[in-house]
Amino acid sequence: MSSSDPRELSAADKQTLVLKRYEALRVLADEMLELARAETWNELIQQQARYVVEVERLSRMEQDLTFDAMGRERKATLLEAILESEREMRERLVARRDELGELIGSSQRKRDLSRAYRTGSGHNVVDAEHAFAVDPSRKSPGTP
């Protein structure tokens, strides 16, 4: 095993390494929040995949690690910042989901209306131009 293997580090060094990973995770959460604010959804999705991998890696690194008082305080501070970024990002994602839901509903209603006013051959059921055209030879009721 190499000396960079976290399993060979002292508890203090392992704590330092894990806290650095939490700091990197906070930076990633902040970057994701900026993507959500900018409504760059495709990039956000890509970053979320990276974020999940980092969280899983951090979870494995943190197994059987006991933080000292200063380490616990630093971890708590970082987690608060991460969770705050996640909270705002989640609010923006929910708003986007609702917006997309409205667009899909509107599109479905338009499609249904279009289908309702079309025959199997694709022509209008009612040709409004001819059906409501005024015939100058016809007199309106009540006119001499």
MARVO-446648 format. One record per residue: residue number from 1; residue in three letters; x, y, z of N, C-alpha, C in turn. Coordinates in Angstrom, 2 decimals, decimal comma. Each point is the difference from the previous one (the first is absolute). Example, Ala and Ser with C-alpha at 12.3 -4.5 7.8 and 13.67 -1.06 7.14 Angstrom:
<rs>
<r 1; "ALA"; <13,19; -5,69; 7,80>; <-0,89; 1,19; 0,00>; <0,90; 1,20; 0,00>>
<r 2; "SER"; <-0,35; 1,05; -0,72>; <0,82; 1,19; 0,06>; <-0,77; 1,09; 0,73>>
</rs>
This chain:
<rs>
<r 1; "MET"; <0,83; -1,20; 0,00>; <-0,83; 1,20; 0,00>; <0,87; 1,25; 0,00>>
<r 2; "SER"; <-0,46; 1,02; -0,64>; <0,76; 1,24; -0,05>; <-0,30; 0,84; 1,22>>
<r 3; "SER"; <0,85; 0,96; 0,27>; <-0,21; 0,85; 1,18>; <-1,17; 0,96; -0,18>>
<r 4; "SER"; <-0,54; 0,13; -1,24>; <-1,15; 0,86; -0,23>; <-1,31; -0,73; 0,27>>
<r 5; "ASP"; <0,07; -1,29; 0,30>; <-1,19; -0,79; 0,31>; <-0,56; 0,49; 1,34>>
<r 6; "PRO"; <-1,29; 0,46; 0,02>; <-0,57; 0,54; 1,24>; <-0,01; -1,01; 1,15>>
<r 7; "ARG"; <0,04; -1,29; -0,33>; <-0,01; -1,00; 1,07>; <1,32; -0,02; 0,76>>
<r 8; "GLU"; <1,06; 0,58; -0,57>; <1,31; 0,01; 0,65>; <0,27; 1,32; 0,73>>
<r 9; "LEU"; <-0,90; 0,95; -0,07>; <0,20; 1,30; 0,63>; <-0,30; -0,06; 1,49>>
<r 10; "SER"; <0,62; 0,91; 0,73>; <-0,34; 0,12; 1,42>; <-1,41; 0,57; 0,12>>
<r 11; "ALA"; <-0,61; -0,12; 1,16>; <-1,35; 0,52; 0,22>; <-0,06; 1,50; -0,28>>
<r 12; "ALA"; <1,01; 0,74; 0,44>; <0,03; 1,45; -0,21>; <0,12; 0,33; -1,49>>
<r 13; "ASP"; <0,85; -0,74; -0,71>; <0,16; 0,25; -1,43>; <-1,27; -0,39; -0,76>>
<r 14; "LYS"; <-0,62; -1,10; 0,42>; <-1,23; -0,44; -0,65>; <-1,10; 1,04; 0,23>>
<r 15; "GLN"; <-0,08; 0,55; 1,21>; <-0,98; 1,05; 0,29>; <0,24; 1,21; -0,89>>
<r 16; "THR"; <1,25; 0,40; -0,16>; <0,34; 1,15; -0,85>; <-0,41; -0,27; -1,44>>
<r 17; "LEU"; <0,28; -1,21; -0,48>; <-0,36; -0,36; -1,36>; <-1,53; 0,01; -0,19>>
<r 18; "VAL"; <-0,73; -0,55; 0,96>; <-1,46; -0,03; -0,10>; <-0,57; 1,42; 0,03>>
<r 19; "LEU"; <0,54; 0,85; 0,85>; <-0,48; 1,39; 0,06>; <0,29; 0,73; -1,31>>
<r 20; "LYS"; <1,12; -0,30; -0,63>; <0,29; 0,60; -1,31>; <-1,01; -0,48; -1,04>>
<r 21; "ARG"; <-0,41; -1,25; 0,08>; <-1,02; -0,52; -0,91>; <-1,34; 0,70; 0,25>>
<r 22; "TYR"; <-0,33; 0,27; 1,27>; <-1,23; 0,75; 0,32>; <0,09; 1,41; -0,59>>
<r 23; "GLU"; <1,17; 0,61; 0,08>; <0,18; 1,34; -0,57>; <-0,21; -0,05; -1,52>>
<r 24; "ALA"; <0,54; -1,03; -0,63>; <-0,17; -0,15; -1,45>; <-1,48; -0,23; -0,33>>
<r 25; "LEU"; <-0,69; -0,76; 0,84>; <-1,43; -0,25; -0,20>; <-0,80; 1,30; 0,16>>
<r 26; "ARG"; <0,40; 0,84; 0,95>; <-0,67; 1,30; 0,17>; <0,18; 0,87; -1,24>>
<r 27; "VAL"; <1,21; 0,00; -0,56>; <0,27; 0,77; -1,23>; <-0,87; -0,54; -1,13>>
<r 28; "LEU"; <-0,10; -1,31; -0,12>; <-0,81; -0,61; -1,05>; <-1,48; 0,35; 0,20>>
<r 29; "ALA"; <-0,48; -0,03; 1,24>; <-1,40; 0,37; 0,28>; <-0,25; 1,46; -0,38>>
<r 30; "ASP"; <0,96; 0,86; 0,28>; <-0,15; 1,42; -0,36>; <-0,01; 0,18; -1,52>>
<r 31; "GLU"; <0,85; -0,75; -0,70>; <0,01; 0,06; -1,46>; <-1,34; -0,47; -0,57>>
<r 32; "MET"; <-0,53; -1,06; 0,57>; <-1,29; -0,51; -0,46>; <-1,11; 1,02; 0,25>>
<r 33; "LEU"; <0,06; 0,68; 1,13>; <-0,99; 1,04; 0,29>; <0,08; 1,11; -1,03>>
<r 34; "GLU"; <1,20; 0,39; -0,37>; <0,16; 1,05; -1,03>; <-0,57; -0,47; -1,34>>
<r 35; "LEU"; <0,17; -1,27; -0,32>; <-0,58; -0,53; -1,24>; <-1,52; 0,04; 0,07>>
<r 36; "ALA"; <-0,56; -0,32; 1,16>; <-1,46; 0,05; 0,16>; <-0,49; 1,45; -0,11>>
<r 37; "ARG"; <0,72; 0,92; 0,60>; <-0,38; 1,41; -0,09>; <0,04; 0,49; -1,45>>
<r 38; "ALA"; <0,97; -0,50; -0,77>; <0,15; 0,39; -1,40>; <-0,93; -0,81; -0,92>>
<r 39; "GLU"; <-0,70; -0,94; 0,58>; <-0,93; -0,88; -0,72>; <0,71; -0,77; -1,13>>
<r 40; "THR"; <1,21; -0,44; 0,28>; <0,74; -0,85; -0,93>; <-0,18; -1,45; 0,48>>
<r 41; "TRP"; <-1,17; -0,53; -0,33>; <-0,45; -1,28; 0,56>; <0,83; -1,18; -0,45>>
<r 42; "ASN"; <0,43; -0,05; -1,25>; <0,79; -1,13; -0,47>; <1,33; -0,10; 0,74>>
<r 43; "GLU"; <0,67; 1,14; 0,17>; <1,26; 0,02; 0,74>; <-0,24; -0,39; 1,46>>
<r 44; "LEU"; <-1,10; 0,46; 0,56>; <-0,32; -0,33; 1,38>; <-0,15; -1,51; 0,17>>
<r 45; "ILE"; <-0,67; -0,64; -0,93>; <-0,19; -1,45; 0,07>; <1,35; -0,71; -0,05>>
<r 46; "GLN"; <0,88; 0,46; -0,85>; <1,34; -0,60; -0,07>; <0,75; 0,16; 1,32>>
<r 47; "GLN"; <-0,10; 1,19; 0,57>; <0,67; 0,24; 1,29>; <-0,62; -0,84; 1,12>>
<r 48; "GLN"; <-1,31; -0,21; -0,06>; <-0,65; -0,81; 1,04>; <0,53; -1,42; -0,02>>
<r 49; "ALA"; <0,26; -0,54; -1,17>; <0,56; -1,35; -0,09>; <1,38; -0,03; 0,68>>
<r 50; "ARG"; <0,79; 1,00; -0,26>; <1,33; 0,11; 0,63>; <-0,14; 0,15; 1,51>>
<r 51; "TYR"; <-0,98; 0,78; 0,41>; <-0,25; 0,25; 1,43>; <-0,33; -1,30; 0,73>>
<r 52; "VAL"; <-0,86; -0,81; -0,60>; <-0,39; -1,27; 0,62>; <1,22; -0,90; 0,18>>
<r 53; "VAL"; <0,86; -0,05; -1,01>; <1,23; -0,80; 0,09>; <0,87; 0,51; 1,14>>
<r 54; "GLU"; <0,13; 1,31; 0,12>; <0,82; 0,58; 1,06>; <-0,57; -0,30; 1,39>>
<r 55; "VAL"; <-1,31; 0,06; 0,13>; <-0,63; -0,30; 1,29>; <0,26; -1,45; 0,39>>
<r 56; "GLU"; <-0,13; -0,90; -0,96>; <0,26; -1,42; 0,27>; <1,45; -0,23; 0,38>>
<r 57; "ARG"; <0,91; 0,64; -0,71>; <1,44; -0,12; 0,31>; <0,27; 0,52; 1,41>>
<r 58; "LEU"; <-0,58; 1,13; 0,32>; <0,19; 0,58; 1,33>; <-0,55; -0,91; 1,09>>
<r 59; "SER"; <-1,14; -0,59; -0,26>; <-0,60; -0,92; 0,97>; <0,94; -1,18; 0,29>>
<r 60; "ARG"; <0,60; -0,55; -1,05>; <0,95; -1,11; 0,20>; <1,24; 0,45; 0,77>>
<r 61; "MET"; <0,50; 1,19; -0,33>; <1,19; 0,52; 0,67>; <-0,26; 0,25; 1,48>>
<r 62; "GLU"; <-1,21; 0,38; 0,31>; <-0,34; 0,42; 1,36>; <-0,32; -1,19; 0,92>>
<r 63; "GLN"; <-0,15; -1,18; -0,56>; <-0,33; -1,17; 0,81>; <1,03; -0,18; 1,11>>
<r 64; "ASP"; <-0,50; -0,29; 1,19>; <0,85; -0,28; 1,18>; <0,91; 1,16; 0,38>>
<r 65; "LEU"; <-0,33; 1,20; -0,43>; <0,80; 1,17; 0,36>; <-0,70; 0,76; 1,11>>
<r 66; "THR"; <0,74; 0,31; 1,04>; <-0,52; 0,80; 1,09>; <0,69; 1,36; -0,06>>
<r 67; "PHE"; <-0,79; 1,05; -0,11>; <0,54; 1,36; -0,08>; <0,30; 0,53; 1,39>>
<r 68; "ASP"; <1,04; 0,81; 0,09>; <0,23; 0,71; 1,26>; <-0,96; 1,19; 0,04>>
<r 69; "ALA"; <-0,02; 0,75; 1,08>; <-0,97; 1,09; 0,18>; <0,10; 1,03; -1,12>>
<r 70; "MET"; <1,21; 0,39; -0,37>; <0,17; 1,00; -1,05>; <-0,47; -0,58; -1,34>>
<r 71; "GLY"; <0,29; -1,24; -0,25>; <-0,42; -0,65; -1,24>; <-1,52; -0,10; -0,09>>
<r 72; "ARG"; <-0,65; -0,34; 1,11>; <-1,47; -0,07; 0,03>; <-0,61; 1,36; -0,29>>
<r 73; "GLU"; <0,60; 1,05; 0,59>; <-0,51; 1,35; -0,22>; <0,16; 0,41; -1,46>>
<r 74; "ARG"; <1,16; -0,30; -0,58>; <0,24; 0,36; -1,40>; <-0,94; -0,77; -0,92>>
<r 75; "LYS"; <-0,17; -1,30; 0,28>; <-0,91; -0,82; -0,80>; <-1,42; 0,54; 0,08>>
<r 76; "ALA"; <-0,45; 0,37; 1,19>; <-1,35; 0,54; 0,18>; <-0,18; 1,28; -0,80>>
<r 77; "THR"; <0,99; 0,86; 0,03>; <-0,06; 1,27; -0,75>; <-0,10; -0,28; -1,50>>
<r 78; "LEU"; <0,82; -0,92; -0,47>; <-0,03; -0,34; -1,43>; <-1,33; -0,63; -0,39>>
<r 79; "LEU"; <-0,51; -0,89; 0,84>; <-1,30; -0,63; -0,30>; <-1,12; 1,02; -0,04>>
<r 80; "GLU"; <0,02; 0,97; 0,90>; <-1,03; 1,05; -0,01>; <0,03; 0,76; -1,32>>
<r 81; "ALA"; <1,20; 0,34; -0,47>; <0,13; 0,74; -1,27>; <-0,47; -0,87; -1,17>>
<r 82; "ILE"; <0,37; -1,28; 0,01>; <-0,41; -0,92; -1,06>; <-1,52; -0,13; -0,01>>
<r 83; "LEU"; <-0,58; -0,20; 1,16>; <-1,46; -0,18; 0,09>; <-0,76; 1,25; -0,41>>
<r 84; "GLU"; <0,54; 1,17; 0,30>; <-0,65; 1,24; -0,41>; <0,01; 0,13; -1,52>>
<r 85; "SER"; <1,12; -0,32; -0,62>; <0,07; 0,03; -1,47>; <-0,98; -1,01; -0,60>>
<r 86; "GLU"; <-0,04; -1,20; 0,59>; <-0,92; -1,03; -0,49>; <-1,45; 0,43; 0,15>>
<r 87; "ARG"; <-0,32; 0,67; 1,10>; <-1,38; 0,45; 0,24>; <-0,44; 0,96; -1,10>>
<r 88; "GLU"; <0,81; 1,01; -0,27>; <-0,37; 0,98; -1,03>; <-0,05; -0,66; -1,38>>
<r 89; "MET"; <0,96; -0,89; -0,26>; <0,01; -0,69; -1,29>; <-1,26; -0,84; -0,15>>
<r 90; "ARG"; <-0,41; -0,69; 1,05>; <-1,22; -0,83; -0,04>; <-1,22; 0,88; -0,28>>
<r 91; "GLU"; <-0,08; 1,17; 0,64>; <-1,12; 0,92; -0,25>; <-0,05; 0,40; -1,48>>
<r 92; "ARG"; <1,15; 0,29; -0,57>; <0,06; 0,39; -1,42>; <-0,36; -1,17; -0,91>>
<r 93; "LEU"; <0,42; -1,21; 0,37>; <-0,34; -1,18; -0,79>; <-1,49; -0,29; 0,07>>
<r 94; "VAL"; <-0,60; 0,17; 1,16>; <-1,44; -0,22; 0,12>; <-0,77; 1,02; -0,84>>
<r 95; "ALA"; <0,46; 1,25; 0,03>; <-0,65; 1,04; -0,82>; <0,14; -0,35; -1,48>>
<r 96; "ARG"; <1,15; -0,49; -0,40>; <0,20; -0,38; -1,41>; <-0,89; -1,19; -0,36>>
<r 97; "ARG"; <-0,09; -0,98; 0,90>; <-0,86; -1,16; -0,24>; <-1,45; 0,44; -0,18>>
<r 98; "ASP"; <-0,45; 0,92; 0,85>; <-1,37; 0,50; -0,11>; <-0,22; 0,74; -1,32>>
<r 99; "GLU"; <0,99; 0,78; -0,40>; <-0,08; 0,74; -1,27>; <-0,09; -0,98; -1,17>>
<r 100; "LEU"; <0,83; -1,04; 0,03>; <-0,05; -1,00; -1,07>; <-1,33; -0,75; 0,00>>
<r 101; "GLY"; <-0,52; -0,27; 1,18>; <-1,31; -0,66; 0,11>; <-1,09; 0,83; -0,64>>
<r 102; "GLU"; <0,03; 1,31; 0,23>; <-0,99; 0,89; -0,61>; <0,14; 0,02; -1,52>>
<r 103; "LEU"; <1,24; 0,03; -0,48>; <0,22; -0,01; -1,45>; <-0,48; -1,30; -0,63>>
<r 104; "ILE"; <0,25; -1,10; 0,66>; <-0,46; -1,30; -0,51>; <-1,52; -0,04; -0,01>>
<r 105; "GLY"; <-0,63; 0,47; 1,09>; <-1,46; 0,02; 0,06>; <-0,60; 0,86; -1,10>>
<r 106; "SER"; <0,59; 1,16; -0,22>; <-0,47; 0,90; -1,05>; <0,14; -0,64; -1,37>>
<r 107; "SER"; <1,13; -0,63; -0,22>; <0,24; -0,68; -1,28>; <-1,00; -1,13; -0,22>>
<r 108; "GLN"; <-0,29; -0,75; 1,06>; <-0,97; -1,10; -0,12>; <-1,40; 0,53; -0,29>>
<r 109; "ARG"; <-0,36; 1,11; 0,65>; <-1,33; 0,59; -0,26>; <-0,10; 0,48; -1,45>>
<r 110; "LYS"; <1,04; 0,63; -0,50>; <-0,01; 0,46; -1,40>; <-0,12; -1,19; -0,94>>
<r 111; "ARG"; <0,73; -1,06; 0,28>; <-0,06; -1,19; -0,84>; <-1,40; -0,61; 0,03>>
<r 112; "ASP"; <-0,59; -0,09; 1,19>; <-1,34; -0,56; 0,12>; <-1,03; 0,84; -0,73>>
<r 113; "LEU"; <0,11; 1,33; 0,10>; <-0,91; 0,89; -0,72>; <0,18; -0,16; -1,51>>
<r 114; "SER"; <1,23; -0,09; -0,42>; <0,26; -0,17; -1,42>; <-0,61; -1,29; -0,51>>
<r 115; "ARG"; <0,15; -1,06; 0,76>; <-0,58; -1,29; -0,39>; <-1,52; 0,07; -0,02>>
<r 116; "ALA"; <-0,59; 0,72; 0,93>; <-1,46; 0,10; 0,09>; <-0,59; 0,72; -1,20>>
<r 117; "TYR"; <0,73; 0,91; -0,59>; <-0,52; 0,78; -1,13>; <0,53; -0,47; -1,34>>
<r 118; "ARG"; <0,55; -1,17; -0,04>; <0,50; -0,57; -1,25>; <-0,72; -1,32; -0,26>>
<r 119; "THR"; <-0,26; -0,28; -1,29>; <-0,55; -1,30; -0,38>; <1,16; -0,94; -0,27>>
<r 120; "GLY"; <-0,32; -1,22; -0,29>; <1,03; -0,98; -0,31>; <0,85; 0,39; -1,19>>
<r 121; "SER"; <-0,55; 0,78; -0,93>; <0,76; 0,38; -1,20>; <0,86; 1,23; 0,25>>
<r 122; "GLY"; <-0,11; 0,60; 1,16>; <0,82; 1,16; 0,31>; <-0,64; 1,32; -0,35>>
<r 123; "HIS"; <-1,27; 0,00; -0,49>; <-0,68; 1,24; -0,32>; <-0,83; 0,44; 1,20>>
<r 124; "ASN"; <-0,27; 1,29; 0,05>; <-0,82; 0,52; 1,09>; <-1,40; -0,59; -0,08>>
<r 125; "VAL"; <-0,57; -0,31; 1,15>; <-1,37; -0,49; 0,07>; <-0,94; 1,10; -0,45>>
<r 126; "VAL"; <0,27; 1,19; 0,43>; <-0,83; 1,15; -0,36>; <0,89; 0,99; -0,73>>
<r 127; "ASP"; <-0,37; 0,29; -1,22>; <0,74; 0,99; -0,76>; <-0,65; 1,34; 0,29>>
<r 128; "ALA"; <0,56; 0,70; 0,97>; <-0,62; 1,23; 0,50>; <-0,14; 1,06; -1,09>>
<r 129; "GLU"; <0,90; 0,05; -0,94>; <-0,07; 1,02; -1,04>; <-1,27; -0,15; -0,83>>
<r 130; "HIS"; <-0,37; -1,21; -0,35>; <-1,20; -0,23; -0,80>; <-1,26; -0,08; 0,86>>
<r 131; "ALA"; <0,12; -0,55; 1,16>; <-1,17; -0,19; 0,85>; <-0,57; 1,33; 0,48>>
<r 132; "PHE"; <0,86; 0,99; 0,18>; <-0,47; 1,26; 0,53>; <0,11; 1,15; -0,99>>
<r 133; "ALA"; <0,19; -0,33; -1,26>; <0,09; 1,04; -1,03>; <-1,37; 0,64; -0,18>>
<r 134; "VAL"; <0,01; 1,27; -0,22>; <-1,26; 0,73; -0,19>; <-0,37; -0,05; -1,48>>
<r 135; "ASP"; <-1,21; -0,47; -0,25>; <-0,54; -0,06; -1,37>; <-0,75; 1,31; -0,22>>
<r 136; "PRO"; <0,48; 0,87; -0,92>; <-0,62; 1,30; -0,18>; <-1,44; -0,10; -0,51>>
<r 137; "SER"; <-0,38; -1,13; -0,58>; <-1,39; -0,14; -0,50>; <-0,97; -0,34; 1,13>>
<r 138; "ARG"; <0,57; -0,47; 1,11>; <-0,88; -0,35; 1,14>; <-0,19; 1,21; 0,88>>
<r 139; "LYS"; <-1,21; 0,20; 0,43>; <-0,28; 1,14; 0,86>; <-0,01; -0,46; 1,45>>
<r 140; "SER"; <0,43; 0,88; 0,85>; <-0,04; -0,31; 1,42>; <-1,44; 0,03; 0,46>>
<r 141; "PRO"; <-0,35; -0,81; 1,00>; <-1,37; 0,05; 0,54>; <-0,34; 1,42; 0,47>>
<r 142; "GLY"; <-1,17; 0,44; -0,31>; <-0,47; 1,31; 0,44>; <0,38; 1,14; -0,92>>
<r 143; "THR"; <0,63; -0,31; -1,17>; <0,33; 1,08; -0,95>; <-0,92; -0,13; -1,20>>
<r 144; "PRO"; <-0,46; 1,15; -0,58>; <-0,94; -0,04; -1,13>; <0,63; -0,44; -1,27>>
</rs>
